[in-house]
Amino acid sequence: MGLKGRNIIVVGAGIGGLAAALALRARGAEVTVLEQAGEIAEVGAGLQISPNGAAVLRALGLEEALARVATPSRAVVLRDYRRAGEVLRLDLARHAPDQSFYLVHRADLIDLLTGAVRAAGIPLRLLQRVDRVTPGEVPELHLANEAQARADLVVGADGLHSRARVALNGADDPFFAGQVAWRATVPNHLDLPPEAQIFMAPGRHLVCYPLRAGRLVNIVAVQERRAWADEGWHHKDDPANLRAAFADFRGLPVALLDEVREVLLWGLFRHPVAERWQGAGVAILGDAAHPTLPFLAQGANLALEDAWVLADCLAGQADQVSALGRYQARRRDRAVRVIAAANANAWKYHFRLSPLRELGHLALRLGGAMAPARAVHQFDWIYGHDVTAPDR
């Protein structure tokens, strides 16, 4: 059916917004992307692109480009924070050889998507901060520079503080999740293998994996605490605070944290999944619809899924109202389920009571030893979900 002649504005040039612009343009829509920043730049951070997200990039014709800038991940390894050896190894290369798992620098993925957007002739306008979205048969955007813009559809891919989300749902009341996270990158002097390693401790965990052909290591370190830190990714902290919070760790984490010279800290907040993902001439996706805590590495992957499904639904039905209703029906329950699984992962990583920790780690070891393939495939309902498949 296609979207030829449909005028669509995408608000936000993050992963979800850029992917949505490409998917909509491929179906014939006239798309414009508005971004509030003065340049397309991302903080230094890593992402894990799992097969469900890679499927969207493949369908957009971008997986080969992704493979050039990303590192294929061969395993996820759970470890104790003080003891040598593995608690559980999820051997992706052996037990999921037909699935694509990538470790990629966020800036590299943004550059890849931005290049594709520009190559497709999609206007990408910077310094366009949206103050208000007014839904309607012809929705309106009210910009900070007092300009207005109209379109047949406004897609809010504008993140945690989405104006489009507010227009559809009103303001929500996020609450501090009792956790903060530090994020840093350091040189890969230790020649870490291409796998994600998770060091589990009472009330804390640390994740590390290599980026950029093994030249860098991405570090994400999470700590439970009562005091809160501001939400957002751009708050600088003293590396000494990070090292102090993980001072009782042993082995690899100590060596990595000794290398940290710059670190960002952010408070983790829980926002409810939006009740309404669509309304009169407006739709939302990614963090605007379902902010996700980073304990299953699914934030970017869910945003990619949203982008594809939104374009697919719009192209499949001439009536935009019905198409947007179908988009929400296809996406909301899955997002709720994935987010619940991510929240549960944090609890599993952070066992505090010694007997419970020992029993939990023993169960993981036995499960991995007796049924290693089953351990790998426990999340097939996430990773094997291909929104680009015709039967979806």
N, C-alpha and C positions, 0 to 999 in steps of 0.2 A: 504493500500500500504506500509506504514511504511518507516522508514529511516535507516534500517539496513545497516551497512557498511559506512554510511555517517559520515565524520569526521568534527565536528563543534567546533569552539572555541568561547566561550562567554567572552567578555571583560567587567568586572565589576561584583562584587559580592554584588550588592544591591538587592532590592526586585525584580525588573524586571529581572535582570540577573540570579538570583538564580531560579526564577520561570521558566524562559525560559529553563535553563539547565535541570530542572526536566521534563518539558513537552516534550522536545526534546529526552531526554533519555528514557522516557516512550514509545516513538514511535520507539525506536531501534537505535538512533544515538549514535555514540561515541563522548562524549562531554567532553571538558576541560574548566574550568573556570579560567581566569587570573584576579588577583586583585592586584592593585598597593600598597595597604596598607600592613603593616607588620603583621597585625592581623585583624580579622573580628570583628570590634567594631563599635558601633554607639553612637552618642551623645544622651543624655537623652532627649527624645521627644516623644510625643504621635502621634498616627495616628487614623483616623477613617476609618475603613474598611466597606464599604457599600455593599449592596447585590450583585452588579455587580462584585466587587472584591472577595467577599466571595464565589461566584459561582466557580471562578477559583481555589481557595484554596480547595473547596469541591471536585472538579474534580481531583485535585492532591492528594486527600486522606488526606488532612491536616486540614479540618475544625474542627474535634474533638480536635486535638492538639491546634488549635487556640482558641477554646472555653475554654480550660484549662488555657490559659495565658491571655486571653482578658476578657473584661467586656461587656456584652450585653448592648447596648444603648437603653433606652426606650423612649427618646424624644429629640428634639431639641427645645430650648426655646430662643426666642428673647426678650431682655429687654432694657429699656432705661438706660442710664448711671447714671442718678440722681434720677429717680423716682422708687418707689417700685412697685411691680406687674409685670405682663407679658404683653408684646406687642402681642406676638403670641406664641402659643404652638403647635408644630408639634408632636402629640402623636403617636409615632411609635408603641408602644406596643398595642395600641387600634385599630389604623387604618391601620397598616401594620404588623399584627401578624405573617404572614407567611414569612416575609422577615428578613434577618439576618443583623443587624447593630452591629458592634463591636468597642469598644474603646481599643486600644492596645498600649503598649510601643513599639516604633520602634525596640529597641534592642531585645525585646522578639520575635518579628516577624522574625527578621534577624536570631536569634538563631534557631528558628523553621525551617526556610528554609535551613540554613546551615547544621543542623543535617540531614535533609532529603536528601540533596545533597550528603553528605558523606555516608549515609546509602545506597544510590543508587550506590555507587562506582564511583562517578564522581570526578576526580582529581580537587582539588581546590588549585591553586598555588599562593602563596602570593609574594609580592615584585616584581611584574611583571608589571612595568610601560610601557605602550605602547606609543611610540613617534610618530609613523606614521603607517597608514594603506594604503596598496597599493591594490586596487581592481584588479580583473582579473579572468581568468578562474580558476586559483589557487591563491587566494588572499594571501597576505603576511602581517605579522605583524613585525614591526621593534621596538625592545624593547630598553629601556634606557641603559641596560647592554650590548648592541651591539649584542645580540642574535636575531635570526629571527625565526618565526614560520609560518607554512603554514597549510591550511585546505581547505576542500571543501566549507566551508562557515564561515565567521566571523560575529558574532552578536555583534554589539556595544551597550552595555547597560552601557556605561561609562559616563553617566550624562551630566551636563551642558557643560562641556568642552571636549566633545567627539571627539576623533581623527577619529572615523569612520564617524561621521557626516561631519566633515571637508573633508574627502576623497570623500564623495558623493556630497556635496553641496558647498564646499569652506567655508571660514570663514564668519560668519555673524556678524552683528553689533548690539548687544543687547543695549537697552537703559533703563536708570533708570526709573522705573514706578512712581516715586514720592512718594514712600512708603518704610518704613522700618518696620521690625518686630523683636520683642524680643521673645525669647522662654525660658521657665524655667519650672521646676517641684518643687513642695513644698509638705510637708506632708499634708494629708487630715484631719487636726484637726477639720474642720467644718462639717465633715461627709456629703460631697456633694453627692447627689443622682446620679445614673448612667445615666446621660443625658448631652448633650452638651449645655452649656449656652453661649449666645452671647450678650454682652453689647455694645449697639450702641451709638456713640457720634459724634459730628461734627468733621469730619476729622480723626476719630479713631474708633477702636473697639477692644474688648478683648474677647477671647474665652477661656473657661475653662471646663474641664471634668476630672473625676477620672480615674485612671489607677491602675493596679496591685491589683485587688480585693479591690479597694477603699483605698489603703494605700497612694497613691500619687494623686496630682492634676496636670494636664498638663495645662500650660498657654501659649497662643500665643496672643501677643498684637501688633496691627498694627497702625502706625501713618503716616499720610501724611506729607511730608516735602519737601522742595526744596533741601536742602543739601543731598548728597547721602552718603550711607555707602557701603562698599565693598560687592560684591556678595559672597555668601557662608554662611555656617551655623556655622562656628567655630570661630567667632570673639567675644571675651569676652567683656562685657560692665559692667559698674558700676550699680548695682541695683538702686542706687539713681537716675540715669538718667531715668530709667523706671518709678519709682514712681513719678518723677517730671512731666513726660509727661502725666500721668493719674491722676494728683493730684486733679482734680475737680470731679472725679468719687465718687460715694457714695456706701455704703453697702458692699456687698460681694467682689467686686474687691479690695477695700481698704484693707480688711482683708487678702486677698490672697497675694497682692503685699507686704504687711508688712512682709510676711514670706520668700520672695525671698532673697537668699544669693548669688546665682550664676546665671548669665543670659548671654545668647548669643544673639547677635544682627546681623542682616543681612539686606542688601539692596535688595529690590525686583526689579528684572530686567525683562523686557519682551524680549524674544527671539521669532523670527518668528517660526511658525511650519515649519519644514523642508519640502522643495519642494520634495526632493527625499528621501524616506525611504529605498531604496534598489538600488543596482546596481550590477556590475559584482562580484559575490561572497561575497557581503557585505550587511547586513541589520542592521537597528538601531531600538531601541525601547525605551519607557519610556522618561525620560528627554532628552535623546540624540535626540529624534525625536520631542518632543513637550513639552518643559519646561512649567510648569503650575503654575500660582499663586495660593496661598493656600486658596481660598475663597469659594470653594465647597468641599474641602477635597478629591480631586479626583486624585492627583498625583500618589499615590501608586496604586489606583484602576485601572487607565488607564494603568499603567505599567503591572499589572497582566493580564489585557485584551490583551495587545499587545503580551505578552509572549505566551499565549494560542493560539491566532490566528496565530502567526508566525509558531508555531509547527504544527497546524492543516493544514495550507496551504501547508507547505512543505511535510507533510505526504500524502496529498491528491492528489498531482500531481508529477509525476516522473520528469518532466522538471523543474529544479530549477528556471530558469529565469521566467517562467510563474507563478510558485508558489509565488515567491517574488513579482511579479506584482500584484497578487491577494491579497497578504497580505497588501500592501499599499492601494489598492482599498477598502478593508474592514475596514481599520482603520483611514485613514487620515481625511475624512470628519467628522467622529464622534469626533475625538480629537479637531478639529477646533471648532465644535459646543459647546463642553463641556467647552473649554477654554473661549469662548465668554461669556458663562453663568457665569463662575466664575468671570470674569472681571466685569460683570454687578452687581454681588452680592456685590462687594466692594463698588460700587457707592451707592447702596441701604443702606448699613450699615452706610455710612459716610455723610448723608444729613447735609448740613451746615446751610442753611437758615431756620430760625425758622418756618415760615409758611409751608414751604415744608416738614420739619421734622414732624410737627404736622399732616399734612394731610397724609403723608406717613404712619405714625404709626397708625393713625385712620383707614386707609384703611386695614392695616394688621390686626388690632383688629377685625374689622367688618367681614372681610373675614374668620378669624379663628373662630369667634363665629357663623356665619351663615352657613359655609360649612367647618367644621374642616377636614373632610376626603379629600375634594378636595385640601385643603392646603397641606396636607401630600403628596398627589399623584401628585403634580405639577411637580415633578422631576422623575416621573416614567420612562420617556424616558432615564434617566441616570441609575437609580437604578434597573429598571426591564430589563435592557439589559443583557442577559445571553449569552456570547460568546461560552459557552460550550454546549448549546442546539443543538441537531442534526439539527434543521431547520435553524440554522445560517450558 
